[in-house]
């Protein structure tokens, strides 16, 4: 089991068989935008993206669980064992505030990409990465 699959399996908790697949183009682009900074931690999480697979959650929003191949890429040093490591505001096509997106990491690897969509409509007609508004780092080490 890759790093992250155990955390995601615990979060899913419904006993269904997990289906891990390569990152979709939209999820990959969202992660690249969320980790576009120049800090060592940002570069570390960005390096994990090509070694990450996803498993869709049961959430109506486009949330996905993430699993990083810990043998292929290093973990990022973190002060907390589990923490929010990146995020952004979400804005709908009319420019109105629509919620937040957050990346969670544990033991230095990403394991969850969460979208909290107040209107529960998703990004349409925007592409997933176009839904992102101002980005923010949650962890001071990532700034």
C-alpha positions as CSV (number, residue, x, y, z in Angstrom):
1,X,0.0,0.0,0.0
2,X,1.4,3.4,-1.0
3,X,1.7,6.2,1.6
4,X,-1.7,7.9,1.8
5,X,-3.8,4.8,0.9
6,X,-4.1,3.8,4.6
7,X,-5.2,7.3,5.5
8,X,-7.7,7.5,2.7
9,X,-9.0,4.0,3.4
10,X,-9.7,5.1,6.9
11,X,-11.4,8.2,5.8
12,X,-13.6,6.3,3.3
13,X,-14.5,3.7,5.9
14,X,-17.4,2.2,3.9
15,X,-15.7,-1.1,3.0
16,X,-16.0,-0.6,-0.8
17,X,-13.0,-1.6,-2.8
18,X,-10.7,1.3,-3.4
19,X,-9.9,2.1,-7.1
20,X,-6.6,4.0,-7.4
21,X,-6.0,5.6,-10.7
22,X,-3.6,8.2,-12.2
23,X,-4.3,11.8,-11.4
24,X,-6.8,13.3,-13.8
25,X,-5.5,16.3,-15.8
26,X,-7.7,18.6,-13.7
27,X,-6.6,17.3,-10.3
28,X,-2.9,17.4,-11.4
29,X,-3.3,21.1,-12.6
30,X,-5.0,22.0,-9.3
31,X,-2.2,20.5,-7.3
32,X,0.5,22.3,-9.4
33,X,-1.2,25.6,-8.9
34,X,-1.6,25.1,-5.1
35,X,2.1,24.2,-4.8
36,X,3.5,26.8,-7.3
37,X,5.6,28.6,-4.6
38,X,9.4,28.5,-4.3
39,X,9.8,27.3,-0.7
40,X,11.6,24.0,-0.1
41,X,8.3,22.5,1.2
42,X,6.3,23.7,-1.9
43,X,9.0,22.2,-4.2
44,X,8.8,18.9,-2.2
45,X,5.0,18.6,-2.5
46,X,5.2,19.6,-6.2
47,X,7.8,16.7,-6.7
48,X,5.2,14.3,-5.3
49,X,2.6,15.1,-7.9
50,X,4.0,12.8,-10.7
51,X,4.1,9.9,-8.1
52,X,0.6,10.4,-6.9
53,X,-2.6,8.4,-7.7
54,X,-6.1,9.3,-6.8
55,X,-9.3,7.6,-5.5
56,X,-12.6,9.5,-5.8
57,X,-14.5,10.2,-2.6
58,X,-18.2,9.8,-2.1
59,X,-18.5,13.6,-1.7
60,X,-20.6,15.4,-4.3
61,X,-17.8,17.9,-4.6
62,X,-14.8,16.8,-6.7
63,X,-12.8,15.7,-3.6
64,X,-10.2,13.0,-4.1
65,X,-8.0,10.9,-1.8
66,X,-4.4,10.9,-2.8
67,X,-1.7,8.2,-2.5
68,X,2.0,9.0,-3.0
69,X,4.5,6.4,-3.9
70,X,6.8,6.8,-0.9
71,X,9.6,4.7,-2.6
72,X,9.8,7.1,-5.6
73,X,9.8,10.5,-3.9
74,X,10.8,11.9,-0.5
75,X,8.4,13.0,2.2
76,X,8.3,16.7,3.1
77,X,9.4,17.6,6.6
78,X,6.3,18.8,8.6
79,X,5.9,20.2,12.1
80,X,2.6,18.4,12.6
81,X,2.0,14.8,11.8
82,X,-1.2,15.7,9.8
83,X,-1.9,19.2,8.6
84,X,-3.5,21.4,5.9
85,X,-0.6,22.3,3.7
86,X,-2.2,24.3,0.8
87,X,-5.5,25.9,0.0
88,X,-7.3,28.4,-2.1
89,X,-10.6,30.2,-2.2
90,X,-13.1,29.0,-4.8
91,X,-14.9,31.5,-7.0
92,X,-17.8,30.7,-9.4
93,X,-18.1,31.8,-13.0
94,X,-19.7,35.1,-11.9
95,X,-16.8,35.8,-9.5
96,X,-18.7,35.1,-6.3
97,X,-17.1,33.3,-3.4
98,X,-18.0,29.6,-3.6
99,X,-15.9,27.9,-0.8
100,X,-12.4,26.6,-0.2
101,X,-10.1,23.9,-1.4
102,X,-7.6,22.3,0.9
103,X,-4.7,19.8,0.6
104,X,-4.1,17.6,3.6
105,X,-0.8,15.9,4.2
106,X,0.4,13.4,6.8
107,X,3.9,12.3,7.6
108,X,5.1,14.6,4.8
109,X,2.9,13.3,1.9
110,X,-0.3,14.5,0.4
111,X,-3.4,12.3,1.2
112,X,-6.5,14.4,0.5
113,X,-7.7,17.1,-1.8
114,X,-10.9,18.5,-0.4
115,X,-13.3,20.9,-2.0
116,X,-15.8,22.6,0.3
117,X,-18.4,24.1,-2.2
118,X,-21.0,26.2,-0.4
119,X,-23.5,25.9,-3.3
120,X,-22.8,22.2,-3.9
121,X,-22.8,22.8,-7.7
122,X,-19.2,22.2,-8.5
123,X,-17.1,24.4,-10.8
124,X,-19.2,24.1,-13.9
125,X,-18.9,25.8,-16.4
126,X,-15.3,26.4,-15.2
127,X,-12.6,23.8,-15.4
128,X,-11.5,22.6,-11.9
129,X,-8.3,24.7,-11.8
130,X,-10.2,27.8,-13.1
131,X,-12.4,27.5,-10.0
132,X,-9.4,28.5,-7.8
133,X,-9.2,32.0,-6.5
134,X,-6.4,33.4,-4.3
135,X,-4.1,30.7,-3.0
136,X,-2.8,30.5,0.6
137,X,-0.3,28.3,2.4
138,X,-1.7,26.8,5.6
139,X,1.6,25.7,7.1
140,X,4.1,28.5,8.0
141,X,7.0,26.3,6.7
142,X,5.4,26.4,3.2
143,X,5.5,30.1,2.9
